[in-house]
Amino acid sequence: MNILRDQEIVIRNIKETDLKILWTLIYKEENPEWKLWDAPYYEHHTKSFNEFLDEKDKWIDSNQMKIIEVNERIIGTVSYYWEHEPSKWLEMGIIVS
């Protein structure tokens, strides 16, 4: 498991025990507060917890998505994906709730 630590801030891999908290932060509400600062061209859709669990394999121990913790409390995620890898065009996102 990859872990980055700086005083009270930790960035680490996602574990199965984190999924309920992540779902609550990201998908439970129709209009979560973090969406106010998100790119307006990305639509946000709620998901049931069971729908979220159907895709848990892409979250757990992912190299492209990590948990952000402050004082051992999950506050969000940091992630990346290649928009166009040959040109090194990397997109990244930070969600903090």
C-alpha positions as CSV (number, residue, x, y, z in Angstrom):
1,M,0.0,0.0,0.0
2,N,1.3,3.4,-1.0
3,I,1.2,6.0,1.8
4,L,2.3,9.6,1.8
5,R,2.3,11.4,5.1
6,D,3.0,15.0,6.1
7,Q,2.1,15.7,9.8
8,E,-1.6,15.2,10.0
9,I,-2.3,14.8,6.3
10,V,-2.2,11.3,4.7
11,I,-2.7,10.2,1.1
12,R,-3.1,6.5,0.8
13,N,-4.7,3.7,-1.1
14,I,-8.4,3.1,-0.8
15,K,-9.5,0.1,1.3
16,E,-12.9,-1.7,1.2
17,T,-13.7,-0.3,4.6
18,D,-13.5,3.2,3.1
19,L,-16.2,2.7,0.5
20,K,-19.2,3.7,2.6
21,I,-17.5,7.1,3.5
22,L,-16.5,7.7,-0.1
23,W,-20.0,7.0,-1.4
24,T,-21.4,9.4,1.2
25,L,-19.0,12.1,0.2
26,I,-19.3,11.7,-3.6
27,Y,-22.5,10.0,-4.6
28,K,-25.1,10.1,-1.9
29,E,-26.3,13.7,-2.3
30,E,-27.7,15.0,-5.5
31,N,-26.0,18.4,-5.0
32,P,-22.9,17.9,-2.8
33,E,-21.1,21.0,-1.8
34,W,-17.8,20.0,-3.6
35,K,-19.7,20.2,-6.9
36,L,-19.9,24.0,-6.5
37,W,-16.2,24.1,-7.4
38,D,-16.0,21.2,-9.9
39,A,-15.8,21.6,-13.6
40,P,-19.3,22.6,-14.8
41,Y,-19.1,20.4,-17.9
42,Y,-19.0,17.2,-15.8
43,E,-22.5,16.2,-14.8
44,H,-22.9,14.7,-11.3
45,H,-25.3,11.8,-10.7
46,T,-26.2,10.2,-7.5
47,K,-25.7,6.4,-7.1
48,S,-27.1,4.0,-4.6
49,F,-24.6,2.4,-2.4
50,N,-25.1,-1.0,-4.1
51,E,-24.5,0.7,-7.5
52,F,-21.3,2.1,-6.1
53,L,-20.2,-1.3,-4.8
54,D,-20.6,-2.8,-8.2
55,E,-17.6,-0.8,-9.3
56,K,-15.5,-1.2,-6.1
57,D,-12.7,-3.0,-7.9
58,K,-11.8,0.2,-9.8
59,W,-11.5,2.1,-6.4
60,I,-9.8,-0.4,-4.0
61,D,-5.9,-0.2,-4.2
62,S,-6.1,1.9,-7.4
63,N,-2.9,3.5,-8.6
64,Q,-5.0,6.4,-10.0
65,M,-7.2,7.3,-7.0
66,K,-6.1,7.8,-3.4
67,I,-7.8,8.8,-0.1
68,I,-7.0,12.1,1.6
69,E,-7.1,11.9,5.4
70,V,-6.6,14.7,7.9
71,N,-6.2,13.6,11.5
72,E,-7.3,10.1,10.5
73,R,-10.6,11.4,9.0
74,I,-11.3,10.9,5.3
75,I,-12.0,14.2,3.7
76,G,-11.7,13.4,0.0
77,T,-9.8,11.9,-2.9
78,V,-7.0,12.8,-5.3
79,S,-6.9,11.1,-8.7
80,Y,-5.5,11.3,-12.2
81,Y,-6.0,9.8,-15.6
82,W,-4.2,10.2,-19.0
83,E,-6.1,12.4,-21.4
84,H,-3.4,11.7,-24.0
85,E,-0.4,9.7,-22.7
86,P,1.8,10.1,-25.8
87,S,1.8,13.9,-25.3
88,K,2.0,13.6,-21.5
89,W,-1.4,15.3,-21.1
90,L,-2.4,14.3,-17.6
91,E,-5.6,15.3,-15.9
92,M,-5.9,15.3,-12.2
93,G,-8.6,16.0,-9.7
94,I,-8.9,16.7,-6.0
95,I,-12.2,16.3,-4.2
96,V,-12.3,17.7,-0.6
97,S,-15.5,17.7,1.4
